[in-house]
Each structure stands twice: as C-alpha cells, then as structure tokens.
Amino acid sequence: MAVSLHARILDHLARVIGDLQVAGDVPAGLDRAGLTVERPHDPAHGDLSTNAAMVLAKLTGTHPRQLAEKLAGRLAMLEDVADVAVAGPGFVNIRLTDQAWQNELAVIADQKDRYGMSPVGAGKTVNIEFVSANPTGPMHMGHCRGAVVGDALANLLAFTGHRVIREYYINDAGGQVDILARSAHQRYREALGESLGEIAEGLYPGDYLKPVGEALAADFGGRYADAPETDWLAIFRARTVAAMMETIREDLALLGISHDRFASEADLVAAGKPDDAEAWLRERDLVYDGVLEPPKGEVSKDWEPIALPLFRSTKFGDDQDRPIRKPDGSWTYFGVDLAYHFEKARDADELIDIWGADHAGTVMRIVAAAEALTEGRKRFDVKLVQIVRLLRAGEPVKMSKRAGNFVTLADVIREVGKDVVRFMMLTRKAEASMDFDFATVVEASKDNPVFYVQYAHARICSLASRAAEAGIELGDPPDLALLDGPSLTLVKRAAEFPRIVEAAAAAREPHRIAFFLEGLAAEFHALWNTGNADPTRRFAYPENLPVSRARLFLAAAIGQVIRNGLALMGVEPTHEMERA
C-alpha cells in the first residue's frame, strides 16, 4: 500500500537522524518525543518545517544551528525534497518537489478510506468513559457535547491504531436513584387511578416517568400502592434505572453512539470492589486512618474531628488527603470512583474520562488516584467539556431537568438532524463554552461550518454529472503534472490530514478534525470560485480534456479526505445540494 507523504517525510527524517548517530554527531537512544514536522504559518518558509535540530541539540548540549545545517544537508539529497534552508534558532524549512505533491494525490486515491490512518497507537488498549449521565431521565443537551466528543475521540484513537473500549459508568447507587424510585412510585399510584395532584417537592416531575409507572402498575397491580417504602424501594429503583438506561441508549443511538461496556456503581459496591481497592492501597501505605482538617473559613460549632480512612492524595499533587468512607462507614463517592478506576485499569493501557465542567473540582483527586492505582505506568486524561447554551434566533432556550421541561436531545436531533448536532459539538475546543442556535446551525451560509464543509463535498459529487454532460471521460490515470500552483496549494492542505489526525489523537482533541475540514473546504471553494470568472479555471473544462481529467482527479481526492474527516466526526457526507 502506498505511504502518505507525512509518513514518508517522518521516515526520511528518522533515517537522517540515524545517519547522524552513525557519524557520531548525535548520540544513540535519544528521546524524540518533542520532534515535530509541521506546515509553517508562512508559506514563504517552505512546505514543511521541523524543530528536530533544536530538540536534539537540547538533549545533546550542542549548538542547534550547527546540527540544523547537518540535517539540512542530508535532507536536501532526498528525492521528495526540492530545497532546504535553516532559519531562526535552528528550524529546518523544507520545500518539496511538485512531483511529491502529485504523488500524494495518487496515495489518496490508493488508500481511499484508509488515508490518514496511522499505526502510532501500536495496539494499545484505551478505555474511554463518556456520557455517564445519571439515569434519572432522558438525555438533554447538557449531555450531548460530552457524548459527541467522547465518541469522536474513540473514532480517532481507533483510526490511529489503538484498541478502544467505549464505556458508560452508571451512577445507580445513592440518593438520586432513591429519589427516582420514589418519583416512579408516585407515577405508579397515578397509573392505578389515584389522583395525587402536583408531584411532591423534591421528586422528578417529568412526564417521562409516566410510562414507567404504567409498566409497574401492569406488573404489580396494587401490591405496593400503600406498602411501606422498605418493601418496594429497591425493586422500583432497579426497574426505573433499567427503564431510564434503555431510554438513554435510544437517545444515544439517535446520535449514532453505542458503548462496548456499561459499568454499574451498584454492582461495583455489591461485589466488594471498593474494599479490594482500599486493601491494595493500604498495603502500599496510600490509605491511612486520619482526621480531616477543619473546613476553610468559619468553622461550624457542630464540626468535630472524626477519624476516617484517607487516601494520600497530597503525595500525588492534590491539596489535601481525601476520605474514602463516610463517618457511618459507607463509601464516599470518591471511594467508589477510586475503585471503579482500579477495575477498569486492569484491562487497559490508557484511561480517558470525559466529564462535564461541573466536575472540575474533583479532577485533581481522581488524577492522583489513577497515578497511585496504576503506579504511574498508565496514561490517564480527564477532558472537561463546557456547557452548551441553547438559543433560538439569539434568545436563550430555558431548560430545567428537575422541572421536567428541559429540551431533550431527541427533540434537537429531530429538528436539525444528527449530523448537524455532531458537527457543531466539535467546532470548538471541548474546554470552551459554546452556543447552539437552532436558526444559525441550518443556515446555507459560509459562516455555518456544517453547511460549508458539506457543500464542498456536494460540489465534488456534482462533478461526475458535470463531466458527463461536458463529454469528459476520465479513462486512464491523468497527467497530474498539468496541475498548476493553485491546485497544488489545495493538495498541500489536503496532505496535512495524516499529521492532523496523529496530533489530534495525541492531544485527545477531536475538534482539530473539524478545524481542518473547515480550512480544506474554504480552499476548495476558493479554487472552485475562480472558475466563475474564468471558465478555463473550472474543474470540468471540456476545451482542455487532459487538464480537466487532472483537476477531476484532484477533486475526487479532496472529496475522499473530506469523507475520511467526517467519518472520524461520526458525520455522514452530503452528496447533493442546490447546484451552484
């Protein structure tokens, strides 16, 4: 299989560094983790630029420009390289031959949906936990962004050679699910014919629990209508959580998302896993019995020191040690969460948690726990996802989960479509808040990134019929040497895709794929639009069949790259729009 230009250049650079090691200019066994090959911001600096000389010089204590000159001299002898120059403190700027870019189009055509795929993951298993919404109701837009970010990141990691486990952690223990069970009991009594009026204060009032109540009434009749809570709470809790999880799975399916594994908090506790984790940590003196410091600020007169089992979180950078049990001996949420990470680390080389921004205060302690539980041998990332503000023509859409009038994810998907929702959730960094305006996300405007990227793909799809109408037959492979400067500039943008994929996977940032597609679409539209003023610049130009065939080949390659990027985002490409 043909190898992408990105991979070839990295191989070239690795061989050149190897030659310098053989020559004694660079010691063997150096860590090359910080070495990059990227497109310069200024095209005048070349097609690619590498910091290799500065990275290696820092590790070896040599002068970076002297090392850069040696790298440049060897890189200049490579077949793909037209020119090499040393700039600044030791950057090596590389200009590639036109033939190298023409060859890259052939690589895209050869690799098709594999273009951009990378083996950098080396088969490592990554457990990525995302969504994990409390099973107290249908999914709303507060859950949507984390779901899309997590799923797109899982796609990205699988594309770069990782084995991915998509996991959902069900918080089905504790007070919230007891409230859920009591709320379902009220709906159960309603289904039996009782007139209860308003839902009691503190319960979930949403109508989504009515079908649950009806199902419970059908199964149990009036057996638990007036029974004490101890008789029915556990039964109703399990049944209602199961019903809510089925609803959540259906909502996620509307987004094209499924999980490989569902882990239950209740099952974890019942199986004694927190006890196992505590014992493991005590053996290593990472849990001890101690007294918490008093709360900062004014201390309540009711506060008194209580001995609790504490995890030595401060040993790993936290600001205080953390209790894993409550005064009554039950587990704290952190204690159970610690055990959950202990379990899932058993069959994974790396762990990723996708959390809502409201969990920011607990990141340090769980990072500390993961470092302790994996003895620092496994990478652990927590990605915080900021809120999405729902707007309609600029006006906020109010929602309240507890009031039962929130905007559900299913409602949004039905209105604007799965692909619009998924694309928009990836148009900003997960850590940045974003607005989702129902009016603007469906606009046919270049300011709408969903439309602009999809329109580029639809235009490319339209070229087949345009070419047929003009009597252009593709036939044999075209002469790509006929592509001029503007066309090769577009190739250079498309050829960044493999590098962007690897960088996005390494940084755990799937939004980089959306940014790349926006830039690629913009350059494609700009090249397309030159044909509006000058017919000789059109992709389908029957007066010059050889040039037209080369341009159509170029367009097909761009379409392939767009499809590959959209696939990572979980978005279906659009094949037809209003002809332009």
PyMOL commands that set and color helices and strands:
alter all, ss='L'
color gray80, all
select helices_A, chain A and resi 5-22+43-45+52-60+64-75+98-114+141-159+175-191+207-220+229-254+265-270+273-283+313-316+333-347+357-373+409-416+418-425+440-442+449-469+480-482+485-494+497-507+511-533+535-537+545-569
alter helices_A, ss='H'
color red, helices_A
select strands_A, chain A and resi 37-38+48-50+81-87+91-96+125-129+163-170+261-264+287-291+307-311+322-323+350-356+379-385+388-392+395-396+434-437
alter strands_A, ss='S'
color yellow, strands_A
deselect
rebuild
show_as cartoon
